[in-house]
Amino acid sequence: MGAAMVPPDQAQGDDVVLSWAGEEVVAVRLPHLSDTLDHLLADLERRHGVPLAELDRRTKQSVVRILEARGAFSVRHGVETVATALGVSRFTVYNYLNRENGRSG
């Protein structure tokens, strides 16, 4: 997801320092949420082997479900970013989300 490992002595505020047998061994620097969304979209595109905008409607709905499960829509402008990647409108992404939430509710 784009995390980086850094020496524990170079850890910064939000880094996660991991210890082994009581000794700090590595710090993990997590990406900003907006960077994570870009990584998620790139990963899904790699998995499908084509740009997300070229997927059929059913597959795009599946992509939206995966992204929702991974918290993509908690990111500011997440819906807009996903809509652009899928080549659909924000309204369409909201419809996909509402359709799925209607099934589970």
C-alpha positions as semicolon CSV with decimal commas, in nm:
position;residue;x (nm);y (nm);z (nm)
1;M;0,000;0,000;0,000
2;G;0,298;0,229;-0,036
3;A;0,440;0,211;0,317
4;A;0,812;0,260;0,368
5;M;1,046;0,110;0,625
6;V;1,284;0,348;0,801
7;P;1,537;0,303;1,083
8;P;1,369;0,343;1,424
9;D;1,587;0,643;1,510
10;Q;1,443;0,825;1,208
11;A;1,080;0,762;1,305
12;Q;0,847;1,060;1,282
13;G;0,515;1,145;1,447
14;D;0,278;0,905;1,268
15;D;0,531;0,628;1,200
16;V;0,468;0,289;1,359
17;V;0,775;0,159;1,541
18;L;0,798;-0,220;1,559
19;S;0,990;-0,399;1,834
20;W;1,131;-0,749;1,859
21;A;1,234;-0,895;2,195
22;G;1,210;-0,550;2,350
23;E;1,431;-0,382;2,089
24;E;1,304;-0,135;1,830
25;V;1,394;-0,282;1,491
26;V;1,211;-0,082;1,225
27;A;0,965;0,200;1,179
28;V;0,691;0,183;0,919
29;R;0,593;0,508;0,751
30;L;0,240;0,482;0,619
31;P;0,131;0,689;0,319
32;H;-0,130;0,962;0,343
33;L;-0,481;0,834;0,279
34;S;-0,504;1,009;-0,057
35;D;-0,184;0,832;-0,167
36;T;-0,332;0,504;-0,048
37;L;-0,638;0,553;-0,269
38;D;-0,411;0,607;-0,569
39;H;-0,228;0,282;-0,481
40;L;-0,559;0,094;-0,447
41;L;-0,675;0,216;-0,786
42;A;-0,344;0,128;-0,949
43;D;-0,354;-0,219;-0,792
44;L;-0,708;-0,283;-0,916
45;E;-0,609;-0,166;-1,263
46;R;-0,311;-0,406;-1,261
47;R;-0,535;-0,692;-1,149
48;H;-0,785;-0,632;-1,429
49;G;-0,519;-0,569;-1,689
50;V;-0,698;-0,272;-1,844
51;P;-0,774;0,086;-1,739
52;L;-1,063;0,085;-1,492
53;A;-1,265;0,307;-1,725
54;E;-1,271;0,023;-1,980
55;L;-1,437;-0,227;-1,744
56;D;-1,799;-0,328;-1,790
57;R;-2,066;-0,200;-1,551
58;R;-2,079;-0,513;-1,335
59;T;-1,701;-0,514;-1,287
60;K;-1,705;-0,143;-1,203
61;Q;-1,966;-0,217;-0,937
62;S;-1,737;-0,486;-0,799
63;V;-1,447;-0,239;-0,791
64;V;-1,663;0,008;-0,596
65;R;-1,751;-0,265;-0,344
66;I;-1,383;-0,349;-0,296
67;L;-1,293;0,017;-0,255
68;E;-1,574;0,073;-0,007
69;A;-1,456;-0,225;0,201
70;R;-1,107;-0,076;0,206
71;G;-1,229;0,265;0,321
72;A;-1,169;0,452;-0,004
73;F;-1,472;0,670;0,042
74;S;-1,361;0,803;0,379
75;V;-1,088;0,996;0,196
76;R;-1,169;1,353;0,103
77;H;-1,274;1,363;-0,262
78;G;-1,270;0,981;-0,268
79;V;-1,591;0,954;-0,468
80;E;-1,465;1,206;-0,724
81;T;-1,130;1,029;-0,755
82;V;-1,294;0,690;-0,803
83;A;-1,548;0,828;-1,049
84;T;-1,270;0,977;-1,260
85;A;-1,074;0,649;-1,255
86;L;-1,384;0,451;-1,357
87;G;-1,486;0,700;-1,624
88;V;-1,828;0,753;-1,466
89;S;-2,002;1,035;-1,282
90;R;-2,005;1,085;-0,906
91;F;-2,377;1,015;-0,925
92;T;-2,305;0,673;-1,074
93;V;-2,058;0,587;-0,795
94;Y;-2,320;0,691;-0,536
95;N;-2,574;0,471;-0,716
96;Y;-2,334;0,175;-0,699
97;L;-2,281;0,241;-0,328
98;N;-2,653;0,280;-0,255
99;R;-2,737;-0,030;-0,454
100;E;-2,491;-0,237;-0,252
101;N;-2,602;-0,086;0,079
102;G;-2,964;-0,157;-0,014
103;R;-2,881;-0,525;-0,061
104;S;-2,701;-0,556;0,273
105;G;-2,961;-0,352;0,467
